[in-house]
Amino acid sequence: MVVLNSIDNSFFSKDFVSQNQEVFLSVLKEKNIELYIKREDEIHPFVSGNKFRKLKYNIEEAKNQQKDTLLTFGGAFSNHIVATAVAGKLSAFKTIGVIRGDELGVDLNKTLSKNTTLKEAYKSGMQFKFVSRSDYRNKSEKNFIEELRKEFGDFYLVPEGGTNELAVKGCKEILTNKDEKFDYICSAIGTGGTIAGLIESAKDYQKIIGFPALKGDFLQDDIQQLVNRNDNWSLESDYHFGGYGKYNTELIRFINEFKTATSIPLDPIYTGKMLFGIIEKIKKNEFQKNSKILAIHTGGLQGIAGVNQRLKNKNQELINI
């Protein structure tokens, strides 16, 4: 894992090639399936996985436009918020985070004491603007953006979750020549940028399967707008565990058992749900026999601390870190 604590303008110019770690579980042997995890989470503790890929070319474009500030959006436990803050620090950008939930700004010190995500972003120099949930819905509106420019001056806008055409360009680099042996490529989905890159870069014979972390059917259309192909991918919408940020005892136990069996940590928002879904589909014989599956570990591990705090408050089983 790369650990960088100070300005490193070369960070986003590096070509990271992640290790594919094979998983050994009894169900895989029983069903004659090979499963590997692409350890994108090892790129960096905070700018990890798809966040590095999505920010790479956006950082480059911000420099080309001679901007000195990045502004983006996210919730209180957003991986994207902390990744943008740390990436900005590494690349000598000021950063502004527009955070959903104006109540969080009433007592910032109290909020930071209870929220490790925002605390890490704040440590990296991010300035926060807390807005109500109703105002946050207007984050893509021209008038809303113009008001932000009046308040903060000029900035380079990175969309919520980091997904845009430059993000897809970065996510195309996740797959390499060594991944051509796989029949299926699986990824968790938030805003759709990661799977769009995979869809565009996959070989014709490879099937891309997305596991949405959110409820609803809107992602199908969102992803279709980002790609030029519609013949090599599908979504599995039965493993969101109630929606974004939702989880239960069954998922937490699965994550802990998977970590014990494989040494690979998973988060309960994205990768844990994906791997749970993959294993369930294997049990149901929904993958062809002798298949080789590659699951993309998109990072997000920084959020476990916040989840564990909530689990601890409810006296429930914690996630093993």
C-alpha positions as CSV (number, residue, x, y, z in Angstrom):
1,M,0.0,0.0,0.0
2,V,1.2,3.5,-0.9
3,V,1.2,5.9,2.0
4,L,1.7,9.6,1.3
5,N,1.3,12.3,3.9
6,S,2.6,15.4,2.2
7,I,2.4,17.1,-1.2
8,D,3.3,14.7,-4.0
9,N,2.4,16.1,-7.4
10,S,3.5,12.9,-9.1
11,F,0.9,10.7,-7.2
12,F,-1.8,10.9,-9.9
13,S,0.8,10.4,-12.7
14,K,1.6,6.9,-11.4
15,D,0.3,3.8,-13.1
16,F,-0.9,1.5,-10.3
17,V,-1.4,-2.1,-11.2
18,S,-3.3,-3.9,-8.4
19,Q,-2.7,-7.4,-7.3
20,N,-5.3,-10.1,-8.0
21,Q,-5.7,-12.2,-4.8
22,E,-7.3,-15.6,-5.2
23,V,-10.0,-16.5,-2.7
24,F,-10.2,-20.1,-1.3
25,L,-13.6,-21.0,0.1
26,S,-15.3,-24.4,0.3
27,V,-18.2,-23.3,-1.8
28,L,-15.9,-22.3,-4.6
29,K,-14.3,-25.7,-4.7
30,E,-17.7,-27.4,-4.5
31,K,-19.1,-25.4,-7.4
32,N,-15.8,-25.5,-9.4
33,I,-15.5,-21.7,-9.5
34,E,-12.4,-19.5,-9.3
35,L,-12.8,-16.2,-7.5
36,Y,-10.1,-13.4,-7.4
37,I,-10.3,-10.0,-5.8
38,K,-8.5,-7.1,-7.5
39,R,-7.0,-5.2,-4.5
40,E,-7.6,-1.7,-5.7
41,D,-8.0,-0.8,-2.0
42,E,-4.3,-1.1,-1.6
43,I,-3.5,1.9,-3.8
44,H,-3.8,4.4,-0.8
45,P,-5.5,4.3,2.6
46,F,-7.9,7.2,1.6
47,V,-7.6,7.8,-2.1
48,S,-8.2,4.1,-2.7
49,G,-9.7,2.0,-5.3
50,N,-12.1,3.7,-7.7
51,K,-11.6,7.0,-5.9
52,F,-8.0,7.2,-7.2
53,R,-9.2,6.2,-10.7
54,K,-12.0,8.7,-10.8
55,L,-9.9,11.6,-9.5
56,K,-6.8,10.9,-11.6
57,Y,-7.9,12.7,-14.8
58,N,-10.1,15.3,-13.0
59,I,-7.0,16.4,-11.0
60,E,-5.1,16.6,-14.3
61,E,-7.9,18.7,-15.9
62,A,-8.0,21.0,-12.9
63,K,-4.3,21.7,-13.3
64,N,-4.8,22.2,-17.1
65,Q,-7.4,24.8,-16.3
66,Q,-5.1,26.4,-13.8
67,K,-7.5,26.0,-10.9
68,D,-6.3,26.0,-7.3
69,T,-9.5,24.7,-5.6
70,L,-11.6,21.6,-5.9
71,L,-15.2,21.6,-4.8
72,T,-17.4,18.6,-4.5
73,F,-20.4,17.1,-2.7
74,G,-21.2,14.2,-0.4
75,G,-22.8,12.9,2.7
76,A,-21.3,12.8,6.2
77,F,-19.6,9.4,5.7
78,S,-18.7,9.8,2.0
79,N,-15.6,8.0,0.8
80,H,-15.5,10.5,-2.0
81,I,-15.4,13.5,0.3
82,V,-12.4,12.2,2.3
83,A,-10.7,11.0,-0.9
84,T,-11.0,14.4,-2.5
85,A,-9.7,16.2,0.6
86,V,-6.6,13.9,0.8
87,A,-6.1,14.0,-3.0
88,G,-6.2,17.8,-2.9
89,K,-3.6,17.9,-0.1
90,L,-1.4,15.5,-2.1
91,S,-1.7,17.7,-5.2
92,A,-1.5,21.2,-3.6
93,F,-5.2,22.0,-4.2
94,K,-7.5,23.7,-1.7
95,T,-10.7,21.7,-1.2
96,I,-14.3,22.5,-0.4
97,G,-16.9,19.9,0.6
98,V,-20.6,20.7,0.3
99,I,-22.0,18.3,2.9
100,R,-25.6,17.0,3.1
101,G,-27.1,17.8,6.5
102,D,-27.0,21.4,7.9
103,E,-27.4,20.1,11.4
104,L,-23.8,18.8,11.2
105,G,-22.5,22.3,11.0
106,V,-24.1,23.6,14.2
107,D,-21.3,22.3,16.4
108,L,-18.4,21.4,14.1
109,N,-16.1,20.2,16.9
110,K,-18.8,17.8,18.2
111,T,-19.4,16.5,14.6
112,L,-15.7,15.9,14.0
113,S,-15.4,14.1,17.4
114,K,-18.0,11.6,16.2
115,N,-17.3,11.4,12.5
116,T,-14.0,9.9,11.4
117,T,-14.6,10.6,7.7
118,L,-15.2,14.3,8.1
119,K,-12.4,14.5,10.7
120,E,-9.9,13.1,8.2
121,A,-11.1,15.4,5.5
122,Y,-10.8,18.4,7.9
123,K,-7.3,17.3,8.8
124,S,-6.4,17.4,5.1
125,G,-7.5,21.0,4.9
126,M,-11.0,20.6,3.5
127,Q,-13.4,23.6,4.1
128,F,-17.0,22.5,4.7
129,K,-20.3,24.0,3.7
130,F,-23.2,22.2,5.4
131,V,-26.5,22.5,3.6
132,S,-30.0,21.2,4.3
133,R,-31.2,18.0,2.6
134,S,-33.7,20.0,0.5
135,D,-31.0,22.4,-0.7
136,Y,-28.6,19.5,-1.4
137,R,-31.1,18.1,-4.0
138,N,-30.3,21.2,-6.0
139,K,-26.6,20.5,-6.2
140,S,-26.6,20.1,-10.0
141,E,-28.7,23.2,-10.7
142,K,-26.9,26.1,-12.4
143,N,-28.2,28.7,-9.9
144,F,-26.9,26.6,-7.0
145,I,-23.5,26.3,-8.5
146,E,-23.4,30.0,-9.2
147,E,-24.2,30.8,-5.6
148,L,-21.3,28.6,-4.6
149,R,-19.0,30.5,-6.9
150,K,-20.1,33.8,-5.4
151,E,-19.3,32.5,-1.9
152,F,-16.0,30.7,-2.6
153,G,-14.7,32.1,-5.8
154,D,-13.5,30.1,-8.8
155,F,-13.1,26.3,-8.4
156,Y,-13.0,23.1,-10.4
157,L,-16.2,21.2,-9.8
158,V,-16.0,17.4,-9.1
159,P,-19.5,15.9,-9.1
160,E,-20.9,13.8,-6.2
161,G,-19.2,10.4,-6.2
162,G,-16.7,11.7,-8.7
163,T,-18.5,10.3,-11.8
164,N,-18.1,12.1,-15.1
165,E,-16.4,11.3,-18.4
166,L,-13.0,11.8,-16.9
167,A,-13.8,9.4,-14.1
168,V,-14.9,6.8,-16.6
169,K,-11.6,7.3,-18.5
170,G,-9.7,6.6,-15.2
171,C,-11.8,3.5,-14.4
172,K,-11.0,2.1,-17.8
173,E,-7.5,1.6,-16.5
174,I,-8.6,-0.8,-13.7
175,L,-8.5,-3.8,-16.0
176,T,-5.2,-4.9,-17.6
177,N,-3.9,-7.6,-19.9
178,K,-3.6,-10.0,-17.0
179,D,-7.4,-9.9,-16.4
180,E,-8.2,-11.3,-19.9
181,K,-8.6,-14.8,-18.4
182,F,-11.7,-13.9,-16.4
183,D,-15.2,-14.7,-17.6
184,Y,-17.0,-12.3,-15.2
185,I,-16.0,-8.9,-13.8
186,C,-18.0,-7.8,-10.8
187,S,-18.2,-4.4,-9.2
188,A,-20.2,-2.6,-6.5
189,I,-22.0,0.5,-7.8
190,G,-22.6,3.9,-6.3
191,T,-22.9,6.5,-9.1
192,G,-22.0,4.2,-12.0
193,G,-18.6,5.6,-13.0
194,T,-16.6,2.5,-12.1
195,I,-18.7,-0.1,-13.8
196,A,-18.9,2.2,-16.9
197,G,-15.1,2.1,-17.2
198,L,-15.2,-1.7,-16.8
199,I,-17.9,-2.0,-19.4
200,E,-15.9,0.1,-21.9
201,S,-12.6,-1.7,-21.3
202,A,-13.7,-5.4,-21.0
203,K,-13.2,-7.9,-23.7
204,D,-16.2,-9.0,-25.8
205,Y,-16.4,-12.4,-24.1
206,Q,-16.4,-10.9,-20.6
207,K,-19.6,-10.3,-18.7
208,I,-19.7,-7.3,-16.3
209,I,-22.0,-7.6,-13.3
210,G,-22.8,-4.6,-11.1
211,F,-24.1,-4.8,-7.5
212,P,-25.9,-1.5,-6.7
213,A,-25.6,-0.2,-3.1
214,L,-28.7,1.9,-3.7
215,K,-32.4,1.0,-4.1
216,G,-34.2,1.9,-7.3
217,D,-33.9,1.3,-11.0
218,F,-32.5,4.7,-12.1
219,L,-28.9,3.4,-12.2
220,Q,-29.6,1.4,-15.4
221,D,-30.3,4.6,-17.3
222,D,-27.5,6.5,-15.6
223,I,-24.9,3.9,-16.6
224,Q,-26.3,3.6,-20.1
225,Q,-25.6,7.3,-20.6
226,L,-21.9,6.8,-19.8
227,V,-21.2,3.8,-22.1
228,N,-21.4,2.9,-25.7
229,R,-22.2,-0.8,-25.1
230,N,-25.3,-2.5,-23.8
231,D,-24.6,-6.1,-24.6
232,N,-22.0,-7.1,-21.9
233,W,-23.4,-6.0,-18.6
234,S,-26.2,-6.4,-16.1
235,L,-27.2,-5.3,-12.6
236,E,-28.0,-7.4,-9.6
237,S,-30.4,-5.3,-7.5
238,D,-31.2,-7.9,-4.8
239,Y,-28.2,-7.2,-2.5
240,H,-28.5,-3.6,-1.4
241,F,-29.7,-4.6,2.1
242,G,-32.3,-1.9,2.2
243,G,-30.5,0.8,0.4
244,Y,-27.4,3.1,0.6
245,G,-25.8,3.0,4.0
246,K,-28.1,0.2,5.2
247,Y,-26.8,-3.1,6.6
248,N,-27.8,-5.7,9.1
249,T,-26.4,-8.4,11.3
250,E,-26.2,-11.0,8.5
251,L,-24.0,-8.7,6.4
252,I,-21.7,-7.8,9.2
253,R,-21.3,-11.4,10.1
254,F,-20.5,-12.3,6.5
255,I,-17.9,-9.5,6.3
256,N,-16.2,-10.8,9.4
257,E,-16.3,-14.4,8.3
258,F,-14.9,-13.4,4.9
259,K,-12.1,-11.5,6.5
260,T,-11.2,-14.5,8.8
261,A,-11.2,-16.9,5.8
262,T,-9.4,-14.7,3.3
263,S,-7.6,-11.9,5.2
264,I,-9.4,-9.5,2.9
265,P,-11.3,-6.6,4.6
266,L,-14.6,-5.5,3.2
267,D,-16.8,-2.5,3.9
268,P,-20.6,-2.8,4.6
269,I,-21.6,0.0,2.1
270,Y,-20.2,-1.4,-1.1
271,T,-17.7,-4.3,-1.3
272,G,-19.4,-6.3,1.5
273,K,-22.7,-6.3,-0.3
274,M,-21.0,-7.2,-3.6
275,L,-19.2,-10.2,-2.2
276,F,-22.2,-11.4,-0.4
277,G,-24.1,-11.2,-3.7
278,I,-21.4,-13.1,-5.6
279,I,-21.3,-15.9,-3.0
280,E,-25.0,-16.2,-3.0
281,K,-25.1,-16.4,-6.8
282,I,-22.4,-19.1,-6.7
283,K,-24.5,-21.1,-4.2
284,K,-27.5,-20.8,-6.5
285,N,-25.5,-22.0,-9.6
286,E,-26.0,-18.7,-11.4
287,F,-22.4,-18.7,-12.7
288,Q,-21.4,-21.2,-15.3
289,K,-19.3,-24.2,-14.1
290,N,-15.6,-23.7,-14.4
291,S,-16.0,-19.9,-14.5
292,K,-13.3,-17.5,-13.4
293,I,-14.7,-14.4,-11.6
294,L,-12.8,-11.2,-10.8
295,A,-14.3,-8.9,-8.2
296,I,-13.1,-5.3,-8.0
297,H,-12.3,-4.1,-4.5
298,T,-13.2,-0.5,-4.7
299,G,-11.8,0.5,-1.3
300,G,-14.0,2.4,1.1
301,L,-12.4,0.9,4.2
302,Q,-12.0,4.2,5.9
303,G,-15.8,4.2,6.6
304,I,-15.7,1.1,8.8
305,A,-14.7,3.2,11.9
306,G,-17.9,5.2,11.6
307,V,-20.1,2.1,11.1
308,N,-18.4,0.5,14.1
309,Q,-19.2,3.5,16.2
310,R,-22.9,3.2,15.3
311,L,-22.8,-0.6,15.9
312,K,-21.1,-0.1,19.3
313,N,-23.8,2.4,20.3
314,K,-26.4,-0.3,19.6
315,N,-24.4,-3.0,21.3
316,Q,-24.1,-5.0,18.1
317,E,-21.3,-7.1,16.6
318,L,-18.5,-4.9,15.2
319,I,-16.6,-5.2,11.9
320,N,-13.1,-6.7,12.4
321,I,-10.6,-4.2,11.0
